Amino acid sequence: MRRVALIYNPVSGQHPERRAALITDVAAVLHSAAIEVEVIPTRSAESVGPQAQQAIRRGCDTILACGGDGTVHDVLQSVVGTSTALGVIPMGTANALAADLGLPTSPEKAAKMLLAATPVRVSVGRVFYRDREARERSRYFAVAAGVGADAFFFSRLNSRLKQRLGYTHYLIEVLRLWATHTFPIFAVSFIETSSPTPRVEEVSQLLAVRISNFGGLVRNLVPGAAIHNDHLKVIAFKTRSRLRYLRFMAAVWFRRHTYSSTIELVDCVTVECRDLEHSAEPSFVEADGELLGTLPARIEVVPRALILLVPLSVSAAHLTSETSLSEIPRLMGLESRILASWR
């Protein structure tokens, strides 16, 4: 990292003034490593992309998304396919990608860890969908894309309550969803890694996952899911039973969940979803916790499309040709010295 842009939402969270102080701390960490820093407060959700693109044009080789998965998602759209690296500073309500990367919850400590991170070229997910005006759109995603109950959940979130209550608002809406949602069925066509022949199922919830550890109570939700995979790990809920949903989530929380023919885990190349002919209303689509639109939708993987800053402590398996294997011992030593400086 030589020139870094810190992109953050100045009015997000329960304590905006504390957020500004945290950004100052992160900038100080980078300055101490002789890195040029540009602090960019976002003007709106729609401004993130243009602001990130402007930073890239000004010569920033790295963009650090300072926020939750939503902020990372917005920045991701501008850095995919470029030579600019993406790093994550966890400062949001949901920080699943940061958890999967093994980053500490302290923004300052995360910034220090990223000083020794490795730029790794990884694959990203891509979802095609219909927006509110029925126009065909697509978005990249780093964590997961969902169709059905979870997307309906995100459609119910209130931004003001989320800012005021934080994670508590999530829990309230989850309970309300479980108690009142009817879990409508839609059709899914899987192209599995083991067969080129499509398999069609009817499901009430589909989740295409790119990471294993979502943090908190949802650890190891999908064994084998990883950001370097060139395929999708897909959870398909072929049930409308509230009891089965509850049992599965309780098992996830206690890390005892398994998959079956009812709640199935599928290795896929692509997935296509469409509403059934008799559906009263279209099913929602989300990616990285951001409500996108409605069906029909197609979900796939774009190989090696993103340069991501991955802490060396995560796994040497993430390393690609971006970093020579002969460099690993030297970088490991650098990371140890940096970590020792703030322990």
Disulfide bonds with the S-S distance in Angstrom:
none
